Amino acid sequence: SKKTKIKVYWNAPSNAPNHVKFLVTVVEKYKIYWVKIPGPVISQPNALPFTTPEATVAPLSTLPPVSHL
């Protein structure tokens, strides 16, 4: 049946990681659907805060662009 909201509960196993991200699939009709929609990062109780690694920025090349056919 049609839904506008859904609430899900997950009982984590004892060996679950400290931080988890669920991916969801939504179906509107048989041929209209979305897959691997990322949810927020969920943290286990007493886990250290989740951090993402810093992005590394490479210097731009001074060479002219190259075209390939």
Rosetta silent file (secondary structure, phi, psi, omega in degrees, C-alpha in Angstrom):
SEQUENCE: SKKTKIKVYWNAPSNAPNHVKFLVTVVEKYKIYWVKIPGPVISQPNALPFTTPEATVAPLSTLPPVSHL
SCORE:     score description
SCORE:     0.000 S_00000001
   1 L     0.000  160.092 -178.225    0.000    0.000    0.000 S_00000001
   2 L   -67.005  141.148  178.898    1.069    3.615   -0.480 S_00000001
   3 L  -132.209  147.260  171.206    3.216    5.140    2.263 S_00000001
   4 L  -110.618  -14.858 -179.274    4.439    8.646    2.940 S_00000001
   5 L  -154.628  147.013  175.394    6.573    7.661    5.924 S_00000001
   6 L  -141.864  140.878  178.428    8.050    4.486    7.359 S_00000001
   7 L  -117.185  131.676 -176.136    9.808    3.877   10.684 S_00000001
   8 L  -125.971  138.779  176.540   12.292    1.009   11.000 S_00000001
   9 L  -115.629  137.049 -179.937   13.957   -0.443   14.079 S_00000001
  10 L  -125.227  122.064  173.717   17.201   -2.426   13.920 S_00000001
  11 L   -91.826  104.454 -175.458   18.475   -4.579   16.760 S_00000001
  12 L   -68.409  137.939  174.283   22.215   -4.549   16.144 S_00000001
  13 L   -69.613  164.303 -176.420   24.090   -7.831   16.695 S_00000001
  14 L   -63.311  -25.045 -178.695   26.865   -7.809   19.294 S_00000001
  15 L   -99.381   18.474 -179.352   29.549   -7.716   16.571 S_00000001
  16 L   -67.820  148.834  176.063   28.001   -4.779   14.656 S_00000001
  17 L   -66.186  162.407 -179.187   30.320   -1.911   13.658 S_00000001
  18 L   -67.120  -29.969 -177.171   30.189    1.306   15.690 S_00000001
  19 E  -129.935  134.633 -175.989   28.795    3.273   12.741 S_00000001
  20 E  -133.900  142.083  172.404   26.295    2.033   10.149 S_00000001
  21 E  -125.277  121.945  178.268   24.722    3.576    7.043 S_00000001
  22 E   -89.571  145.265  174.232   21.638    1.901    5.624 S_00000001
  23 E  -111.163  136.602 -176.480   20.804    2.013    1.933 S_00000001
  24 E  -119.293  157.504  173.902   17.141    1.939    0.949 S_00000001
  25 E  -120.210  133.434  179.442   15.141    1.093   -2.149 S_00000001
  26 E  -120.857  131.219  178.868   11.904    2.930   -2.947 S_00000001
  27 E  -115.002  123.551  175.142    9.379    1.645   -5.471 S_00000001
  28 E   -92.821  -49.081  175.996    6.750    3.973   -6.918 S_00000001
  29 E  -142.972  175.544 -177.228    5.530    1.642   -9.664 S_00000001
  30 L   -51.878  -43.311 -177.002    6.856   -1.529  -11.274 S_00000001
  31 L  -102.892    5.059  178.365    9.147    0.421  -13.628 S_00000001
  32 E  -121.474  109.629 -178.370    9.732    3.484  -11.412 S_00000001
  33 E  -156.507  161.186  178.511   12.079    2.899   -8.501 S_00000001
  34 E  -127.984  137.718 -178.671   15.208    4.215   -6.797 S_00000001
  35 E  -123.069  155.962  176.352   17.945    2.030   -5.312 S_00000001
  36 E    55.429   42.909  174.048   20.795    2.552   -2.843 S_00000001
  37 E   -77.095  117.443 -176.286   19.469    5.812   -1.404 S_00000001
  38 E   -76.000  138.135  173.666   21.886    6.471    1.497 S_00000001
  39 E   -94.619 -175.096  177.787   20.493    7.243    4.922 S_00000001
  40 E   -72.518  161.858  174.178   22.316    9.048    7.725 S_00000001
  41 E   -76.199  125.199  179.187   25.211    7.442    9.593 S_00000001
  42 E  -102.529  132.588 -178.965   23.833    5.756   12.703 S_00000001
  43 E  -108.420  142.526  174.565   26.173    5.367   15.693 S_00000001
  44 L   -68.761  153.257  175.646   26.092    2.710   18.377 S_00000001
  45 L   -57.844  141.441  178.183   25.667    3.968   21.965 S_00000001
  46 L    67.992   12.127  176.815   28.982    5.061   23.527 S_00000001
  47 L   -81.775  148.504  174.750   30.759    5.059   20.118 S_00000001
  48 L   -64.385  153.761 -178.825   33.231    7.816   19.350 S_00000001
  49 L   -58.495  145.112  178.589   31.843   10.429   16.919 S_00000001
  50 L   -78.022  130.639  176.859   31.892    9.473   13.255 S_00000001
  51 L  -128.403  149.468  176.026   34.356   11.493   11.182 S_00000001
  52 L  -102.533  147.158 -179.952   35.116   11.434    7.484 S_00000001
  53 L   -64.890  150.617  177.564   38.694   11.587    6.208 S_00000001
  54 L   -67.365  142.825  177.026   39.971   14.915    4.922 S_00000001
  55 L   -76.230  142.077  177.023   39.936   15.277    1.144 S_00000001
  56 L   -99.291  129.675 -179.651   43.305   15.479   -0.557 S_00000001
  57 L  -106.033  119.875  178.507   43.673   18.178   -3.180 S_00000001
  58 L   -86.261  144.045  178.084   46.221   17.482   -5.927 S_00000001
  59 L   -65.786  147.394  178.820   47.971   20.454   -7.552 S_00000001
  60 L   -74.527  143.159  179.060   46.748   21.313  -11.042 S_00000001
  61 L   -74.442  146.423  177.214   49.040   20.426  -13.910 S_00000001
  62 L   -94.763    0.238  178.733   50.600   23.260  -15.913 S_00000001
  63 L   -75.521  150.505  177.744   50.690   21.130  -19.071 S_00000001
  64 L   -68.193  154.023  179.562   48.213   21.926  -21.865 S_00000001
  65 L   -63.583  150.859 -179.581   45.184   19.604  -22.113 S_00000001
  66 L  -112.452  134.455  177.257   45.522   16.541  -24.325 S_00000001
  67 L  -107.672  138.657  176.847   42.806   15.398  -26.726 S_00000001
  68 L  -123.542  139.825  175.973   42.386   11.785  -27.808 S_00000001
  69 L  -102.053    0.000    0.000   40.203   10.531  -30.639 S_00000001
